[in-house]
Amino acid sequence: MRQTFTKSERLCSKKILGELFKKGSTAGSEQTTRTFYLFPFRVLYLAHPEPVGEPPLPAIVISVSKRNFKRAVDRNLIRRRIREAYRLNKHRLSSQPSSPAYIAFLYTAKQIISFEEIEKGMKLALKKM
């Protein structure tokens, strides 16, 4: 598998983002957002509505809080590290029978941590999904 991060793997749809971040899902909806905390991330994800053969790789969004990191260069550095950790380890999702359709990685640490720590957290998060 090629280790790339294409446009189709980026989550851009405002409708899907709204659904992903919506507080309290309705009981009747078939798509419910699942969430968990795993340092340094809070991970939200939506499952595929119906399994159809080989599911494509999920679309992801990465969020770093402006409240915790005032300087854009710091937020961009963290985003780059998270994206690279995901790119190197996304093959773990394709090996699972039911991979999510959409994933949001919210960076929750209060300081900039090393790439090794981010990658360790990413591996655990992808395994947990």
N, C-alpha and C positions, 0 to 999 in steps of 0.2 A: 504494500500500500504506500502510495506517495504521501509524503509529509508536507502537505500544502494547506493553506487556509484561504479558500476561495470566497468570492462574493456571496455565493449561495449558502455558505456556512455562517454568514453574518445576519443577525436578526435586525431588520430595519422597519418592519411593519408596525405602525402605531397601534393598530387594532390588536395584534397579537401581544405586543408589549403591555397594553392596557389589561388584557386578559391575564397575562402572566403575573402582573403586579397587583391585581385586584384583591382587595381585602375581603375575606369571607366569601367563599364560593357558594353558589346556590345549590341546594340539595339535589335538584333535578338535572343539573348539567352533567353531561358525560365527560367533559374535560375539567378535571379539578387540578389545581396547582398543588404540587407537593413541594415541601421545603424542609431543609435541615441546615444546621450549623456545623461546620467543620473547619477549624482554624486553618487559614485566615479568611475563610469564605462563609457567606450565607448563600446557599444554592437553592434556587427556585426552578422547577421544571414542570413541563406539561407533557403528558404521554401522547402517543399517536392516537387519533380518534379510532381508527380501525387498522389492524395489522394487515399489510398488503405485501406479501413476499419479502424481499430484501429492503428494509427501510433505509432511506438515505441518511447521511450524517445529520445530526441535529443542528439547527441554527442557534447561535449563542450571542449573548450580549454581555459585556463586561462593564461593571460600574464601580467607580472609585469616588468616594464622598469628597465633595469640595469643602465640607465642614472640617474634615480631618486633615486635608492636604490643600492648603491655600494656593500653592504655586502649581501652575499647569504642568511644569516640567516634571514635578514629582508624581502627579497623577498619570501623566503619559508614561513615565518610567515603569510604574506599577502595572499599567495596562499592557505594556509591551511584554513584561515578564510573565503575566498571566496568559496572554495570547500564545507566547512561545511554549509555555508549559502545557497548554491545551493542545497545541499543534503536535508536539512530540508524543503525547499520550492519548490522543483521541482514538487510536486503534483499539483501546480497551472497551470503548462503547460498541464498536461494530461486532465484537466477539460475544456480546450479551444478546439473549433472545429478544428482549423488549427494551429497546433504547428509547429515550425520550425524544420528542419532536423539537422542543424548544427549551433552552437552558439559559438562566441568568446567573452570573457569578457576581456577587456583591462582595467587595473587599471590605472586611470589618476590622482589620488590625489598625492600631492607632499610629504605627510607625512603619517606615519602609523596611521590609524584610528581604532577605537574600533570595536569589532565584532558586536555590536548593530547597529552602523552606516552602516556597510557593509551589514548586514542583511536587514536593512530598504531599502537600495538602491537596493538590490537583489529582494526584494518583489515587489518594484515598477517596476523594469526592466522586471520581468517575467509577471507582469500584463499588461505592455505596449505591449508586444509581442503578 
